[in-house]
Amino acid sequence: MKVLVFLISLLPLAANAGDRPISAEEFERLVTGKTYTYAKSGIAYGAEAYLPNRRVQWTFLDGECSEGEWFVSNEQICFVYDDIPGEQCWNFYLDGGRLQAEYVGDGAPSRLYETKRQSEPLVCLGPKIGV
């Protein structure tokens, strides 16, 4: 009976296990070599290719891609891009085997969730040409 009571007492802990952000090591193992597509509030938001050596490519699904890298800061996964000012830090979670990302920064909280995972690279158009 004591064992049963002990096991039941652990249920809330198991239910909240997905509430803890994944570590940088877990994140790196999960994403390297893959491209993830994300949505926000049910609407396609963007896609990111996670390349070796913590390099990334991001697109808002408009064919234009930003090159960057990710790193760890205060136990959060942060990104900097060549053509987007500032760093952007996130906590990543696994929910049913899919990534969710919660923005950590100024402004309203933002949560993205994985809608697609693939091994193919992003399709990026060439640089803007014109007058």
Buried (B, 14 or more C-beta within 10 A) or exposed (E): EEEEEEEEEEEEEEEEEEEEBBEBEEBBEBBEEBBBBBBBEEEEBBBBBBBEEBEBBBBEEEEBBBEBBBEBEEEBBBBBBEEEEEBBBBBBBBEEEEBBBBBBEEEEEBBBBBBEBEEEEBEBEEEEEEE
